[in-house]
Amino acid sequence: MDRFLIESPHEPGECRKIVKNVYAMGYLYNFDWGCKGGVHKAWVTIEAESESQALWVVPPSLRNRATATKIMKFEPKMVEEWKEE
Ligand SMILES: [Zn+2]
């Protein structure tokens, strides 16, 4: 399984509707929201088999606007090996 960062934008007037949808889907605490900071986007990291499977976490009405980016962490050992470059 890979890890994906989902970014899901919505319109300023949609917040409550979207949050209710996410709550109904059981993912309320998985998402972080930018609404109170004036950025109407939600973010969640999720483990999934593929980009399209990762997007299932997003309510259907927002799915075509959402993006899934495969993310990873660099291990210290990997970074240390770059010293020769
Ligand atoms: Zn919002």
PDB file of the backbone (N, CA, C, O) and the ligand in Angstrom, with CONECT records:
HET     ZN  A 101       1
ATOM      1  N   MET A   1       0.846  -1.200   0.000  1.00  0.00           N
ATOM      2  CA  MET A   1       0.000   0.000   0.000  1.00  0.00           C
ATOM      3  C   MET A   1       0.878   1.246   0.000  1.00  0.00           C
ATOM      4  O   MET A   1       1.918   1.285   0.658  1.00  0.00           O
ATOM      5  N   ASP A   2       0.459   2.242  -0.730  1.00  0.00           N
ATOM      6  CA  ASP A   2       1.153   3.524  -0.749  1.00  0.00           C
ATOM      7  C   ASP A   2       0.349   4.524   0.074  1.00  0.00           C
ATOM      8  O   ASP A   2      -0.824   4.309   0.380  1.00  0.00           O
ATOM      9  N   ARG A   3       1.013   5.622   0.423  1.00  0.00           N
ATOM     10  CA  ARG A   3       0.344   6.671   1.167  1.00  0.00           C
ATOM     11  C   ARG A   3       0.068   7.838   0.220  1.00  0.00           C
ATOM     12  O   ARG A   3       0.918   8.192  -0.597  1.00  0.00           O
ATOM     13  N   PHE A   4      -1.110   8.429   0.330  1.00  0.00           N
ATOM     14  CA  PHE A   4      -1.503   9.521  -0.553  1.00  0.00           C
ATOM     15  C   PHE A   4      -1.969  10.712   0.279  1.00  0.00           C
ATOM     16  O   PHE A   4      -2.612  10.566   1.318  1.00  0.00           O
ATOM     17  N   LEU A   5      -1.614  11.907  -0.226  1.00  0.00           N
ATOM     18  CA  LEU A   5      -2.170  13.142   0.331  1.00  0.00           C
ATOM     19  C   LEU A   5      -3.295  13.588  -0.595  1.00  0.00           C
ATOM     20  O   LEU A   5      -3.085  13.857  -1.778  1.00  0.00           O
ATOM     21  N   ILE A   6      -4.492  13.659  -0.024  1.00  0.00           N
ATOM     22  CA  ILE A   6      -5.650  14.113  -0.783  1.00  0.00           C
ATOM     23  C   ILE A   6      -5.863  15.591  -0.496  1.00  0.00           C
ATOM     24  O   ILE A   6      -5.861  16.021   0.657  1.00  0.00           O
ATOM     25  N   GLU A   7      -6.045  16.355  -1.555  1.00  0.00           N
ATOM     26  CA  GLU A   7      -6.411  17.764  -1.410  1.00  0.00           C
ATOM     27  C   GLU A   7      -7.730  17.966  -2.122  1.00  0.00           C
ATOM     28  O   GLU A   7      -7.858  17.691  -3.315  1.00  0.00           O
ATOM     29  N   SER A   8      -8.718  18.454  -1.369  1.00  0.00           N
ATOM     30  CA  SER A   8     -10.064  18.564  -1.921  1.00  0.00           C
ATOM     31  C   SER A   8     -10.614  19.980  -1.731  1.00  0.00           C
ATOM     32  O   SER A   8     -11.024  20.341  -0.628  1.00  0.00           O
ATOM     33  N   PRO A   9     -10.624  20.778  -2.797  1.00  0.00           N
ATOM     34  CA  PRO A   9     -11.152  22.143  -2.680  1.00  0.00           C
ATOM     35  C   PRO A   9     -12.677  22.192  -2.761  1.00  0.00           C
ATOM     36  O   PRO A   9     -13.305  21.310  -3.347  1.00  0.00           O
ATOM     37  N   HIS A  10     -13.265  23.234  -2.166  1.00  0.00           N
ATOM     38  CA  HIS A  10     -14.708  23.462  -2.289  1.00  0.00           C
ATOM     39  C   HIS A  10     -14.959  24.969  -2.277  1.00  0.00           C
ATOM     40  O   HIS A  10     -14.070  25.753  -1.946  1.00  0.00           O
ATOM     41  N   GLU A  11     -16.163  25.357  -2.638  1.00  0.00           N
ATOM     42  CA  GLU A  11     -16.525  26.779  -2.667  1.00  0.00           C
ATOM     43  C   GLU A  11     -16.803  27.263  -1.246  1.00  0.00           C
ATOM     44  O   GLU A  11     -17.244  26.482  -0.402  1.00  0.00           O
ATOM     45  N   PRO A  12     -16.541  28.576  -0.969  1.00  0.00           N
ATOM     46  CA  PRO A  12     -16.752  29.121   0.369  1.00  0.00           C
ATOM     47  C   PRO A  12     -18.152  28.852   0.929  1.00  0.00           C
ATOM     48  O   PRO A  12     -18.291  28.644   2.134  1.00  0.00           O
ATOM     49  N   GLY A  13     -19.176  28.851   0.098  1.00  0.00           N
ATOM     50  CA  GLY A  13     -20.532  28.624   0.592  1.00  0.00           C
ATOM     51  C   GLY A  13     -20.881  27.163   0.846  1.00  0.00           C
ATOM     52  O   GLY A  13     -21.963  26.857   1.348  1.00  0.00           O
ATOM     53  N   GLU A  14     -19.966  26.264   0.501  1.00  0.00           N
ATOM     54  CA  GLU A  14     -20.269  24.825   0.560  1.00  0.00           C
ATOM     55  C   GLU A  14     -19.831  24.147   1.854  1.00  0.00           C
ATOM     56  O   GLU A  14     -20.170  22.987   2.087  1.00  0.00           O
ATOM     57  N   CYS A  15     -19.071  24.864   2.709  1.00  0.00           N
ATOM     58  CA  CYS A  15     -18.396  24.232   3.848  1.00  0.00           C
ATOM     59  C   CYS A  15     -19.294  23.269   4.632  1.00  0.00           C
ATOM     60  O   CYS A  15     -18.979  22.089   4.780  1.00  0.00           O
ATOM     61  N   ARG A  16     -20.419  23.798   5.132  1.00  0.00           N
ATOM     62  CA  ARG A  16     -21.247  22.981   6.020  1.00  0.00           C
ATOM     63  C   ARG A  16     -21.778  21.741   5.319  1.00  0.00           C
ATOM     64  O   ARG A  16     -21.812  20.653   5.894  1.00  0.00           O
ATOM     65  N   LYS A  17     -22.193  21.920   4.070  1.00  0.00           N
ATOM     66  CA  LYS A  17     -22.710  20.786   3.294  1.00  0.00           C
ATOM     67  C   LYS A  17     -21.632  19.704   3.136  1.00  0.00           C
ATOM     68  O   LYS A  17     -21.892  18.512   3.295  1.00  0.00           O
ATOM     69  N   ILE A  18     -20.422  20.159   2.821  1.00  0.00           N
ATOM     70  CA  ILE A  18     -19.317  19.224   2.600  1.00  0.00           C
ATOM     71  C   ILE A  18     -18.942  18.513   3.902  1.00  0.00           C
ATOM     72  O   ILE A  18     -18.745  17.298   3.927  1.00  0.00           O
ATOM     73  N   VAL A  19     -18.848  19.302   4.989  1.00  0.00           N
ATOM     74  CA  VAL A  19     -18.472  18.711   6.278  1.00  0.00           C
ATOM     75  C   VAL A  19     -19.522  17.679   6.701  1.00  0.00           C
ATOM     76  O   VAL A  19     -19.178  16.622   7.229  1.00  0.00           O
ATOM     77  N   LYS A  20     -20.798  17.987   6.470  1.00  0.00           N
ATOM     78  CA  LYS A  20     -21.852  17.020   6.788  1.00  0.00           C
ATOM     79  C   LYS A  20     -21.693  15.732   5.990  1.00  0.00           C
ATOM     80  O   LYS A  20     -21.874  14.635   6.518  1.00  0.00           O
ATOM     81  N   ASN A  21     -21.351  15.877   4.715  1.00  0.00           N
ATOM     82  CA  ASN A  21     -21.125  14.688   3.871  1.00  0.00           C
ATOM     83  C   ASN A  21     -19.988  13.829   4.404  1.00  0.00           C
ATOM     84  O   ASN A  21     -20.089  12.605   4.486  1.00  0.00           O
ATOM     85  N   VAL A  22     -18.895  14.512   4.768  1.00  0.00           N
ATOM     86  CA  VAL A  22     -17.717  13.801   5.273  1.00  0.00           C
ATOM     87  C   VAL A  22     -18.052  13.108   6.605  1.00  0.00           C
ATOM     88  O   VAL A  22     -17.624  11.982   6.861  1.00  0.00           O
ATOM     89  N   TYR A  23     -18.826  13.809   7.441  1.00  0.00           N
ATOM     90  CA  TYR A  23     -19.263  13.242   8.717  1.00  0.00           C
ATOM     91  C   TYR A  23     -20.111  11.987   8.477  1.00  0.00           C
ATOM     92  O   TYR A  23     -19.932  10.968   9.143  1.00  0.00           O
ATOM     93  N   ALA A  24     -21.028  12.077   7.523  1.00  0.00           N
ATOM     94  CA  ALA A  24     -21.896  10.936   7.201  1.00  0.00           C
ATOM     95  C   ALA A  24     -21.101   9.748   6.675  1.00  0.00           C
ATOM     96  O   ALA A  24     -21.488   8.593   6.849  1.00  0.00           O
ATOM     97  N   MET A  25     -19.971  10.062   6.020  1.00  0.00           N
ATOM     98  CA  MET A  25     -19.132   8.990   5.479  1.00  0.00           C
ATOM     99  C   MET A  25     -18.215   8.380   6.551  1.00  0.00           C
ATOM    100  O   MET A  25     -17.558   7.367   6.311  1.00  0.00           O
ATOM    101  N   GLY A  26     -18.181   9.013   7.742  1.00  0.00           N
ATOM    102  CA  GLY A  26     -17.377   8.475   8.840  1.00  0.00           C
ATOM    103  C   GLY A  26     -15.928   8.929   8.841  1.00  0.00           C
ATOM    104  O   GLY A  26     -15.097   8.340   9.532  1.00  0.00           O
ATOM    105  N   TYR A  27     -15.609   9.980   8.069  1.00  0.00           N
ATOM    106  CA  TYR A  27     -14.220  10.424   7.932  1.00  0.00           C
ATOM    107  C   TYR A  27     -13.960  11.782   8.576  1.00  0.00           C
ATOM    108  O   TYR A  27     -12.934  12.405   8.305  1.00  0.00           O
ATOM    109  N   LEU A  28     -14.884  12.251   9.430  1.00  0.00           N
ATOM    110  CA  LEU A  28     -14.765  13.619   9.960  1.00  0.00           C
ATOM    111  C   LEU A  28     -13.400  13.903  10.563  1.00  0.00           C
ATOM    112  O   LEU A  28     -12.802  14.936  10.263  1.00  0.00           O
ATOM    113  N   TYR A  29     -12.891  13.007  11.408  1.00  0.00           N
ATOM    114  CA  TYR A  29     -11.635  13.265  12.111  1.00  0.00           C
ATOM    115  C   TYR A  29     -10.403  12.966  11.273  1.00  0.00           C
ATOM    116  O   TYR A  29      -9.286  13.268  11.693  1.00  0.00           O
ATOM    117  N   ASN A  30     -10.586  12.380  10.100  1.00  0.00           N
ATOM    118  CA  ASN A  30      -9.444  12.121   9.233  1.00  0.00           C
ATOM    119  C   ASN A  30      -9.012  13.380   8.466  1.00  0.00           C
ATOM    120  O   ASN A  30      -7.853  13.510   8.072  1.00  0.00           O
ATOM    121  N   PHE A  31      -9.953  14.296   8.263  1.00  0.00           N
ATOM    122  CA  PHE A  31      -9.694  15.479   7.441  1.00  0.00           C
ATOM    123  C   PHE A  31      -9.231  16.668   8.262  1.00  0.00           C
ATOM    124  O   PHE A  31      -9.657  16.857   9.401  1.00  0.00           O
ATOM    125  N   ASP A  32      -8.346  17.473   7.666  1.00  0.00           N
ATOM    126  CA  ASP A  32      -7.999  18.796   8.185  1.00  0.00           C
ATOM    127  C   ASP A  32      -8.566  19.821   7.210  1.00  0.00           C
ATOM    128  O   ASP A  32      -8.544  19.618   5.996  1.00  0.00           O
ATOM    129  N   TRP A  33      -9.071  20.921   7.757  1.00  0.00           N
ATOM    130  CA  TRP A  33      -9.794  21.912   6.956  1.00  0.00           C
ATOM    131  C   TRP A  33      -9.117  23.274   7.005  1.00  0.00           C
ATOM    132  O   TRP A  33      -8.634  23.700   8.054  1.00  0.00           O
ATOM    133  N   GLY A  34      -9.086  23.956   5.856  1.00  0.00           N
ATOM    134  CA  GLY A  34      -8.508  25.299   5.817  1.00  0.00           C
ATOM    135  C   GLY A  34      -9.534  26.404   5.929  1.00  0.00           C
ATOM    136  O   GLY A  34      -9.176  27.582   5.920  1.00  0.00           O
ATOM    137  N   CYS A  35     -10.811  26.047   6.036  1.00  0.00           N
ATOM    138  CA  CYS A  35     -11.924  27.021   5.980  1.00  0.00           C
ATOM    139  C   CYS A  35     -11.729  28.225   6.909  1.00  0.00           C
ATOM    140  O   CYS A  35     -11.886  29.369   6.485  1.00  0.00           O
ATOM    141  N   LYS A  36     -11.387  27.965   8.175  1.00  0.00           N
ATOM    142  CA  LYS A  36     -11.259  29.056   9.149  1.00  0.00           C
ATOM    143  C   LYS A  36     -10.063  29.947   8.843  1.00  0.00           C
ATOM    144  O   LYS A  36      -9.978  31.069   9.344  1.00  0.00           O
ATOM    145  N   GLY A  37      -9.147  29.457   8.031  1.00  0.00           N
ATOM    146  CA  GLY A  37      -7.995  30.262   7.606  1.00  0.00           C
ATOM    147  C   GLY A  37      -8.221  30.880   6.240  1.00  0.00           C
ATOM    148  O   GLY A  37      -7.302  31.451   5.654  1.00  0.00           O
ATOM    149  N   GLY A  38      -9.439  30.769   5.731  1.00  0.00           N
ATOM    150  CA  GLY A  38      -9.773  31.380   4.449  1.00  0.00           C
ATOM    151  C   GLY A  38      -9.392  30.556   3.232  1.00  0.00           C
ATOM    152  O   GLY A  38      -9.536  31.020   2.100  1.00  0.00           O
ATOM    153  N   VAL A  39      -8.913  29.352   3.448  1.00  0.00           N
ATOM    154  CA  VAL A  39      -8.561  28.459   2.333  1.00  0.00           C
ATOM    155  C   VAL A  39      -9.562  27.309   2.334  1.00  0.00           C
ATOM    156  O   VAL A  39      -9.516  26.440   3.205  1.00  0.00           O
ATOM    157  N   HIS A  40     -10.451  27.305   1.372  1.00  0.00           N
ATOM    158  CA  HIS A  40     -11.532  26.311   1.389  1.00  0.00           C
ATOM    159  C   HIS A  40     -11.108  25.008   0.728  1.00  0.00           C
ATOM    160  O   HIS A  40     -11.524  24.656  -0.376  1.00  0.00           O
ATOM    161  N   LYS A  41     -10.257  24.318   1.471  1.00  0.00           N
ATOM    162  CA  LYS A  41      -9.745  23.019   1.039  1.00  0.00           C
ATOM    163  C   LYS A  41      -9.735  22.096   2.245  1.00  0.00           C
ATOM    164  O   LYS A  41      -9.669  22.543   3.390  1.00  0.00           O
ATOM    165  N   ALA A  42      -9.802  20.807   1.970  1.00  0.00           N
ATOM    166  CA  ALA A  42      -9.648  19.803   3.018  1.00  0.00           C
ATOM    167  C   ALA A  42      -8.512  18.875   2.613  1.00  0.00           C
ATOM    168  O   ALA A  42      -8.313  18.587   1.433  1.00  0.00           O
ATOM    169  N   TRP A  43      -7.769  18.413   3.620  1.00  0.00           N
ATOM    170  CA  TRP A  43      -6.648  17.515   3.366  1.00  0.00           C
ATOM    171  C   TRP A  43      -6.775  16.269   4.230  1.00  0.00           C
ATOM    172  O   TRP A  43      -7.251  16.323   5.364  1.00  0.00           O
ATOM    173  N   VAL A  44      -6.345  15.164   3.679  1.00  0.00           N
ATOM    174  CA  VAL A  44      -6.307  13.924   4.439  1.00  0.00           C
ATOM    175  C   VAL A  44      -5.201  13.064   3.850  1.00  0.00           C
ATOM    176  O   VAL A  44      -4.994  13.051   2.636  1.00  0.00           O
ATOM    177  N   THR A  45      -4.487  12.343   4.717  1.00  0.00           N
ATOM    178  CA  THR A  45      -3.552  11.348   4.192  1.00  0.00           C
ATOM    179  C   THR A  45      -4.174   9.981   4.425  1.00  0.00           C
ATOM    180  O   THR A  45      -4.800   9.732   5.455  1.00  0.00           O
ATOM    181  N   ILE A  46      -3.993   9.116   3.465  1.00  0.00           N
ATOM    182  CA  ILE A  46      -4.667   7.827   3.507  1.00  0.00           C
ATOM    183  C   ILE A  46      -3.788   6.779   2.821  1.00  0.00           C
ATOM    184  O   ILE A  46      -3.064   7.075   1.870  1.00  0.00           O
ATOM    185  N   GLU A  47      -3.871   5.558   3.325  1.00  0.00           N
ATOM    186  CA  GLU A  47      -3.184   4.453   2.659  1.00  0.00           C
ATOM    187  C   GLU A  47      -4.142   3.821   1.673  1.00  0.00           C
ATOM    188  O   GLU A  47      -5.302   3.562   1.994  1.00  0.00           O
ATOM    189  N   ALA A  48      -3.653   3.574   0.473  1.00  0.00           N
ATOM    190  CA  ALA A  48      -4.511   3.008  -0.565  1.00  0.00           C
ATOM    191  C   ALA A  48      -3.655   2.287  -1.586  1.00  0.00           C
ATOM    192  O   ALA A  48      -2.435   2.446  -1.626  1.00  0.00           O
ATOM    193  N   GLU A  49      -4.311   1.497  -2.403  1.00  0.00           N
ATOM    194  CA  GLU A  49      -3.617   0.733  -3.451  1.00  0.00           C
ATOM    195  C   GLU A  49      -3.273   1.618  -4.643  1.00  0.00           C
ATOM    196  O   GLU A  49      -2.294   1.372  -5.347  1.00  0.00           O
ATOM    197  N   SER A  50      -4.081   2.645  -4.865  1.00  0.00           N
ATOM    198  CA  SER A  50      -3.890   3.484  -6.050  1.00  0.00           C
ATOM    199  C   SER A  50      -4.455   4.879  -5.794  1.00  0.00           C
ATOM    200  O   SER A  50      -5.174   5.122  -4.825  1.00  0.00           O
ATOM    201  N   GLU A  51      -4.096   5.787  -6.711  1.00  0.00           N
ATOM    202  CA  GLU A  51      -4.587   7.150  -6.640  1.00  0.00           C
ATOM    203  C   GLU A  51      -6.120   7.179  -6.674  1.00  0.00           C
ATOM    204  O   GLU A  51      -6.747   7.896  -5.894  1.00  0.00           O
ATOM    205  N   SER A  52      -6.712   6.409  -7.569  1.00  0.00           N
ATOM    206  CA  SER A  52      -8.177   6.447  -7.711  1.00  0.00           C
ATOM    207  C   SER A  52      -8.864   5.851  -6.480  1.00  0.00           C
ATOM    208  O   SER A  52      -9.921   6.328  -6.065  1.00  0.00           O
ATOM    209  N   GLN A  53      -8.257   4.797  -5.891  1.00  0.00           N
ATOM    210  CA  GLN A  53      -8.851   4.237  -4.675  1.00  0.00           C
ATOM    211  C   GLN A  53      -8.752   5.230  -3.519  1.00  0.00           C
ATOM    212  O   GLN A  53      -9.663   5.327  -2.697  1.00  0.00           O
ATOM    213  N   ALA A  54      -7.639   5.967  -3.460  1.00  0.00           N
ATOM    214  CA  ALA A  54      -7.452   6.958  -2.390  1.00  0.00           C
ATOM    215  C   ALA A  54      -8.533   8.036  -2.441  1.00  0.00           C
ATOM    216  O   ALA A  54      -8.947   8.556  -1.405  1.00  0.00           O
ATOM    217  N   LEU A  55      -8.981   8.365  -3.631  1.00  0.00           N
ATOM    218  CA  LEU A  55      -9.978   9.435  -3.803  1.00  0.00           C
ATOM    219  C   LEU A  55     -11.372   9.037  -3.316  1.00  0.00           C
ATOM    220  O   LEU A  55     -12.252   9.892  -3.217  1.00  0.00           O
ATOM    221  N   TRP A  56     -11.584   7.768  -3.013  1.00  0.00           N
ATOM    222  CA  TRP A  56     -12.884   7.329  -2.497  1.00  0.00           C
ATOM    223  C   TRP A  56     -13.234   7.989  -1.169  1.00  0.00           C
ATOM    224  O   TRP A  56     -14.405   8.067  -0.798  1.00  0.00           O
ATOM    225  N   VAL A  57     -12.204   8.470  -0.448  1.00  0.00           N
ATOM    226  CA  VAL A  57     -12.438   9.117   0.845  1.00  0.00           C
ATOM    227  C   VAL A  57     -13.167  10.460   0.680  1.00  0.00           C
ATOM    228  O   VAL A  57     -13.770  10.971   1.624  1.00  0.00           O
ATOM    229  N   VAL A  58     -13.101  11.015  -0.522  1.00  0.00           N
ATOM    230  CA  VAL A  58     -13.718  12.314  -0.807  1.00  0.00           C
ATOM    231  C   VAL A  58     -15.183  12.110  -1.210  1.00  0.00           C
ATOM    232  O   VAL A  58     -15.486  11.204  -1.986  1.00  0.00           O
ATOM    233  N   PRO A  59     -16.106  12.955  -0.683  1.00  0.00           N
ATOM    234  CA  PRO A  59     -17.512  12.821  -1.095  1.00  0.00           C
ATOM    235  C   PRO A  59     -17.637  12.866  -2.626  1.00  0.00           C
ATOM    236  O   PRO A  59     -16.928  13.628  -3.284  1.00  0.00           O
ATOM    237  N   PRO A  60     -18.531  12.054  -3.187  1.00  0.00           N
ATOM    238  CA  PRO A  60     -18.657  11.953  -4.647  1.00  0.00           C
ATOM    239  C   PRO A  60     -18.792  13.306  -5.361  1.00  0.00           C
ATOM    240  O   PRO A  60     -18.254  13.489  -6.453  1.00  0.00           O
ATOM    241  N   SER A  61     -19.506  14.243  -4.750  1.00  0.00           N
ATOM    242  CA  SER A  61     -19.726  15.541  -5.406  1.00  0.00           C
ATOM    243  C   SER A  61     -18.443  16.358  -5.557  1.00  0.00           C
ATOM    244  O   SER A  61     -18.392  17.286  -6.365  1.00  0.00           O
ATOM    245  N   LEU A  62     -17.407  16.019  -4.784  1.00  0.00           N
ATOM    246  CA  LEU A  62     -16.143  16.772  -4.833  1.00  0.00           C
ATOM    247  C   LEU A  62     -15.021  16.001  -5.504  1.00  0.00           C
ATOM    248  O   LEU A  62     -13.933  16.534  -5.727  1.00  0.00           O
ATOM    249  N   ARG A  63     -15.292  14.749  -5.823  1.00  0.00           N
ATOM    250  CA  ARG A  63     -14.210  13.855  -6.225  1.00  0.00           C
ATOM    251  C   ARG A  63     -13.497  14.306  -7.496  1.00  0.00           C
ATOM    252  O   ARG A  63     -12.283  14.145  -7.615  1.00  0.00           O
ATOM    253  N   ASN A  64     -14.243  14.871  -8.444  1.00  0.00           N
ATOM    254  CA  ASN A  64     -13.590  15.268  -9.700  1.00  0.00           C
ATOM    255  C   ASN A  64     -12.723  16.515  -9.545  1.00  0.00           C
ATOM    256  O   ASN A  64     -11.925  16.826 -10.429  1.00  0.00           O
ATOM    257  N   ARG A  65     -12.875  17.237  -8.421  1.00  0.00           N
ATOM    258  CA  ARG A  65     -12.038  18.421  -8.154  1.00  0.00           C
ATOM    259  C   ARG A  65     -10.855  18.072  -7.254  1.00  0.00           C
ATOM    260  O   ARG A  65      -9.933  18.876  -7.114  1.00  0.00           O
ATOM    261  N   ALA A  66     -10.865  16.897  -6.647  1.00  0.00           N
ATOM    262  CA  ALA A  66      -9.828  16.522  -5.673  1.00  0.00           C
ATOM    263  C   ALA A  66      -8.605  15.930  -6.375  1.00  0.00           C
ATOM    264  O   ALA A  66      -8.700  15.374  -7.469  1.00  0.00           O
ATOM    265  N   THR A  67      -7.450  16.068  -5.709  1.00  0.00           N
ATOM    266  CA  THR A  67      -6.237  15.454  -6.241  1.00  0.00           C
ATOM    267  C   THR A  67      -5.647  14.510  -5.193  1.00  0.00           C
ATOM    268  O   THR A  67      -5.778  14.737  -3.991  1.00  0.00           O
ATOM    269  N   ALA A  68      -5.009  13.470  -5.662  1.00  0.00           N
ATOM    270  CA  ALA A  68      -4.319  12.514  -4.790  1.00  0.00           C
ATOM    271  C   ALA A  68      -2.859  12.476  -5.220  1.00  0.00           C
ATOM    272  O   ALA A  68      -2.543  12.193  -6.376  1.00  0.00           O
ATOM    273  N   THR A  69      -1.971  12.768  -4.264  1.00  0.00           N
ATOM    274  CA  THR A  69      -0.534  12.749  -4.553  1.00  0.00           C
ATOM    275  C   THR A  69       0.120  11.662  -3.722  1.00  0.00           C
ATOM    276  O   THR A  69      -0.013  11.633  -2.499  1.00  0.00           O
ATOM    277  N   LYS A  70       0.816  10.782  -4.388  1.00  0.00           N
ATOM    278  CA  LYS A  70       1.553   9.737  -3.664  1.00  0.00           C
ATOM    279  C   LYS A  70       2.681  10.396  -2.877  1.00  0.00           C
ATOM    280  O   LYS A  70       3.494  11.120  -3.452  1.00  0.00           O
ATOM    281  N   ILE A  71       2.738  10.151  -1.562  1.00  0.00           N
ATOM    282  CA  ILE A  71       3.756  10.784  -0.718  1.00  0.00           C
ATOM    283  C   ILE A  71       4.564   9.721   0.026  1.00  0.00           C
ATOM    284  O   ILE A  71       4.120   8.587   0.201  1.00  0.00           O
ATOM    285  N   MET A  72       5.757  10.116   0.457  1.00  0.00           N
ATOM    286  CA  MET A  72       6.636   9.219   1.208  1.00  0.00           C
ATOM    287  C   MET A  72       7.553  10.073   2.070  1.00  0.00           C
ATOM    288  O   MET A  72       7.596  11.296   1.935  1.00  0.00           O
ATOM    289  N   LYS A  73       8.287   9.406   2.961  1.00  0.00           N
ATOM    290  CA  LYS A  73       9.300  10.097   3.757  1.00  0.00           C
ATOM    291  C   LYS A  73      10.662   9.595   3.332  1.00  0.00           C
ATOM    292  O   LYS A  73      10.831   8.414   3.029  1.00  0.00           O
ATOM    293  N   PHE A  74      11.651  10.506   3.310  1.00  0.00           N
ATOM    294  CA  PHE A  74      13.021  10.102   3.079  1.00  0.00           C
ATOM    295  C   PHE A  74      13.602   9.622   4.400  1.00  0.00           C
ATOM    296  O   PHE A  74      13.407  10.261   5.434  1.00  0.00           O
ATOM    297  N   GLU A  75      14.298   8.523   4.374  1.00  0.00           N
ATOM    298  CA  GLU A  75      14.958   8.013   5.574  1.00  0.00           C
ATOM    299  C   GLU A  75      16.314   8.709   5.716  1.00  0.00           C
ATOM    300  O   GLU A  75      16.935   9.061   4.713  1.00  0.00           O
ATOM    301  N   PRO A  76      16.789   8.916   6.989  1.00  0.00           N
ATOM    302  CA  PRO A  76      18.091   9.564   7.195  1.00  0.00           C
ATOM    303  C   PRO A  76      19.201   8.892   6.381  1.00  0.00           C
ATOM    304  O   PRO A  76      20.073   9.561   5.826  1.00  0.00           O
ATOM    305  N   LYS A  77      19.153   7.571   6.324  1.00  0.00           N
ATOM    306  CA  LYS A  77      20.185   6.835   5.602  1.00  0.00           C
ATOM    307  C   LYS A  77      20.221   7.235   4.118  1.00  0.00           C
ATOM    308  O   LYS A  77      21.293   7.355   3.526  1.00  0.00           O
ATOM    309  N   MET A  78      19.058   7.435   3.540  1.00  0.00           N
ATOM    310  CA  MET A  78      18.981   7.829   2.135  1.00  0.00           C
ATOM    311  C   MET A  78      19.634   9.197   1.932  1.00  0.00           C
ATOM    312  O   MET A  78      20.370   9.408   0.968  1.00  0.00           O
ATOM    313  N   VAL A  79      19.352  10.125   2.859  1.00  0.00           N
ATOM    314  CA  VAL A  79      19.869  11.492   2.736  1.00  0.00           C
ATOM    315  C   VAL A  79      21.382  11.493   2.926  1.00  0.00           C
ATOM    316  O   VAL A  79      22.109  12.188   2.217  1.00  0.00           O
ATOM    317  N   GLU A  80      21.852  10.693   3.909  1.00  0.00           N
ATOM    318  CA  GLU A  80      23.281  10.641   4.195  1.00  0.00           C
ATOM    319  C   GLU A  80      24.065  10.120   2.999  1.00  0.00           C
ATOM    320  O   GLU A  80      25.209  10.518   2.777  1.00  0.00           O
ATOM    321  N   GLU A  81      23.459   9.244   2.246  1.00  0.00           N
ATOM    322  CA  GLU A  81      24.135   8.689   1.067  1.00  0.00           C
ATOM    323  C   GLU A  81      24.314   9.720  -0.049  1.00  0.00           C
ATOM    324  O   GLU A  81      25.072   9.485  -0.990  1.00  0.00           O
ATOM    325  N   TRP A  82      23.622  10.860   0.050  1.00  0.00           N
ATOM    326  CA  TRP A  82      23.721  11.890  -0.983  1.00  0.00           C
ATOM    327  C   TRP A  82      24.983  12.763  -0.823  1.00  0.00           C
ATOM    328  O   TRP A  82      25.309  13.557  -1.706  1.00  0.00           O
ATOM    329  N   LYS A  83      25.688  12.604   0.319  1.00  0.00           N
ATOM    330  CA  LYS A  83      26.828  13.474   0.602  1.00  0.00           C
ATOM    331  C   LYS A  83      27.892  13.476  -0.496  1.00  0.00           C
ATOM    332  O   LYS A  83      28.548  14.488  -0.742  1.00  0.00           O
ATOM    333  N   GLU A  84      28.045  12.345  -1.137  1.00  0.00           N
ATOM    334  CA  GLU A  84      29.076  12.231  -2.170  1.00  0.00           C
ATOM    335  C   GLU A  84      28.779  13.103  -3.387  1.00  0.00           C
ATOM    336  O   GLU A  84      29.676  13.415  -4.170  1.00  0.00           O
ATOM    337  N   GLU A  85      27.511  13.493  -3.539  1.00  0.00           N
ATOM    338  CA  GLU A  85      27.125  14.228  -4.763  1.00  0.00           C
ATOM    339  C   GLU A  85      27.579  15.679  -4.730  1.00  0.00           C
ATOM    340  O   GLU A  85      27.333  16.424  -5.678  1.00  0.00           O
TER     341      GLU A  85
HETATM  342 ZN    ZN A 101     -14.816  25.789   3.484  1.00  0.00          ZN2+
END
